[in-house]
Amino acid sequence: MKNVITILFIAVMSLGISAQEKVAKIEFKTDVIDYGTIEKGSDGVRIFEFTNTGDAPLVISNVKSTCGCTVPAWPKKPVMPGETGEIKVKYDTKRVNPIRKTITVYSNAETPTVALKIKGQVVDPNKTSVLEKKSKSMVEQ
């Protein structure tokens, strides 16, 4: 009876050791993209590059933005260990205001949610600010 219990104990322990699962890991080159100051109507597409540094296929299940003005696109197929991928983010540059948006990536990675950020300022070159008008009028006097 002791032998049976010992054998069962060893079997359960070896199962636990071999059951260590492989995991995907997502590693981004950067988690913030700064658009800087860009003109209204300019190209609003930027790319977040990442690598699967884990030892299992990485599956991105969803990518969401905090606003409808920012549209993400991501790989629908698994990214194999050691491979790279990209998440494209398109900001609607017809909106003249500061850019401060968060894009959340959902995956099967060891860290299942990752927050990416974009920032910047969209300006209309055809419109001058009140400060510019004031400084010009003061200089012209």
NUFIRO-208683 format. One record per residue (C-alpha): residue in three letters; x, y, z. Coordinates in pm, 1 decimal. Example, Ala and Ser with C-alpha at 12.3 -4.5 7.8 and 13.67 -1.06 7.14 Angstrom:
  residuo        xx        yy        zz
      ALA    1230.0    -450.0     780.0
      SER    1367.0    -106.0     714.0
//
This chain:
  residuo        xx        yy        zz
      MET       0.0       0.0       0.0
      LYS     288.6     234.9      78.9
      ASN     432.5     169.2    -265.2
      VAL     105.5     262.7    -435.7
      ILE      79.9     586.5    -238.1
      THR     444.2     670.3    -313.0
      ILE     396.8     602.3    -683.7
      LEU      79.3     815.6    -692.1
      PHE     257.4    1096.4    -507.1
      ILE     549.0    1089.7    -752.5
      ALA     310.1    1082.9   -1049.7
      VAL     116.3    1383.7    -920.9
      MET     438.8    1577.1    -852.9
      SER     579.0    1501.3   -1197.8
      LEU     251.9    1612.0   -1355.9
      GLY     275.8    1941.1   -1168.9
      ILE     632.0    1992.7   -1286.2
      SER     555.9    1912.5   -1650.7
      ALA     236.4    2118.0   -1642.3
      GLN     428.9    2442.5   -1627.2
      GLU     265.0    2610.1   -1918.8
      LYS     437.7    2805.6   -2183.8
      VAL     331.7    3169.8   -2189.1
      ALA     325.3    3445.9   -2444.5
      LYS     484.7    3778.3   -2352.2
      ILE     416.8    4103.2   -2534.7
      GLU     693.6    4361.8   -2532.5
      PHE     642.9    4699.6   -2703.2
      LYS     929.7    4915.2   -2834.9
      THR     747.4    5208.5   -2675.7
      ASP     414.7    5247.9   -2500.5
      VAL     379.2    5620.8   -2584.6
      ILE     376.5    5785.0   -2926.8
      ASP     406.8    6163.2   -2939.1
      TYR     258.1    6312.2   -3254.9
      GLY     408.4    6647.6   -3163.3
      THR     233.4    6943.0   -3324.5
      ILE      71.8    6839.8   -3651.3
      GLU    -152.5    7023.0   -3895.3
      LYS    -522.1    6959.2   -3935.7
      GLY    -584.1    6692.4   -4201.3
      SER    -232.3    6547.6   -4189.7
      ASP    -156.0    6174.9   -4170.7
      GLY    -280.5    6045.6   -3836.6
      VAL    -147.3    5688.3   -3865.6
      ARG     116.6    5575.7   -3618.5
      ILE     247.8    5227.7   -3537.9
      PHE     323.1    5055.9   -3208.2
      GLU     571.6    4773.8   -3273.0
      PHE     588.3    4471.9   -3043.2
      THR     764.6    4138.2   -3006.4
      ASN     639.8    3812.7   -2858.9
      THR     924.3    3744.6   -2614.4
      GLY     747.7    3445.3   -2461.9
      ASP     754.6    3079.5   -2558.1
      ALA     391.3    3039.9   -2670.3
      PRO     190.2    3196.2   -2954.8
      LEU      57.5    3545.2   -2872.3
      VAL    -307.7    3605.8   -2957.0
      ILE    -438.2    3962.1   -2942.7
      SER    -809.4    3928.7   -2883.2
      ASN    -905.7    4297.2   -2889.1
      VAL    -769.1    4650.5   -2897.5
      LYS    -989.3    4936.2   -2776.2
      SER    -950.6    5311.7   -2777.2
      THR   -1093.1    5561.6   -2532.2
      CYS   -1252.6    5753.4   -2820.7
      GLY   -1406.1    5694.5   -3162.8
      CYS   -1156.1    5944.1   -3305.3
      THR    -881.4    5683.4   -3264.4
      VAL    -912.8    5361.8   -3464.5
      PRO    -674.3    5071.5   -3392.2
      ALA    -589.0    4776.6   -3618.6
      TRP    -403.1    4466.8   -3496.5
      PRO    -290.2    4125.1   -3622.7
      LYS    -573.7    3872.2   -3618.0
      LYS    -339.4    3572.2   -3649.9
      PRO    -121.5    3445.4   -3362.3
      VAL     223.8    3601.0   -3334.8
      MET     470.9    3319.3   -3280.6
      PRO     750.3    3334.1   -3018.7
      GLY    1030.2    3566.1   -3132.4
      GLU     817.5    3725.0   -3405.4
      THR     722.2    4091.2   -3423.5
      GLY     392.0    4256.4   -3500.0
      GLU     235.1    4597.7   -3506.9
      ILE     -70.7    4779.1   -3389.0
      LYS    -167.7    5062.8   -3620.6
      VAL    -346.7    5356.5   -3467.4
      LYS    -523.3    5615.3   -3681.8
      TYR    -616.8    5943.2   -3514.3
      ASP    -873.3    6168.8   -3684.9
      THR    -663.7    6479.8   -3752.3
      LYS    -967.1    6679.2   -3865.5
      ARG   -1024.4    6750.7   -3497.4
      VAL    -825.5    7052.8   -3382.2
      ASN    -732.3    6997.2   -3017.7
      PRO    -477.8    6828.4   -2796.4
      ILE    -438.5    6452.9   -2840.8
      ARG    -446.0    6250.5   -2519.5
      LYS    -579.2    5899.9   -2586.9
      THR    -528.0    5553.8   -2440.9
      ILE    -536.8    5235.0   -2644.7
      THR    -585.9    4914.1   -2443.7
      VAL    -450.1    4585.6   -2581.7
      TYR    -612.6    4259.5   -2465.5
      SER    -423.2    3933.7   -2523.9
      ASN    -329.9    3594.8   -2385.1
      ALA       8.8    3731.0   -2274.0
      GLU     147.5    3699.0   -1924.2
      THR      26.4    4059.4   -1876.5
      PRO    -316.6    4029.4   -2041.1
      THR    -389.6    4404.9   -2071.4
      VAL    -145.0    4672.8   -2179.3
      ALA    -220.1    5045.6   -2202.1
      LEU     -63.6    5237.3   -2489.3
      LYS     -85.2    5616.1   -2517.3
      ILE     -80.6    5873.6   -2793.3
      LYS     -35.5    6243.8   -2737.9
      GLY      19.6    6559.9   -2936.4
      GLN    -154.4    6867.1   -3069.8
      VAL    -353.7    6917.5   -3390.8
      VAL    -352.1    7279.3   -3511.6
      ASP    -525.8    7457.4   -3797.9
      PRO    -263.3    7657.1   -3990.2
      ASN    -538.3    7879.7   -4137.9
      LYS    -637.1    8007.7   -3796.3
      THR    -413.7    8213.0   -3572.6
      SER    -451.1    8214.0   -3198.1
      VAL    -550.6    8515.5   -2991.2
      LEU    -198.4    8523.6   -2845.0
      GLU     -39.7    8544.8   -3192.2
      LYS    -275.3    8831.2   -3288.9
      LYS    -192.8    9018.5   -2966.9
      SER     182.4    8980.6   -3006.5
      LYS     164.8    9094.8   -3370.3
      SER     -42.9    9401.9   -3287.3
      MET     191.5    9496.0   -3002.6
      VAL     496.0    9458.7   -3228.9
      GLU     334.3    9659.4   -3508.3
      GLN     280.2    9965.2   -3279.6
//
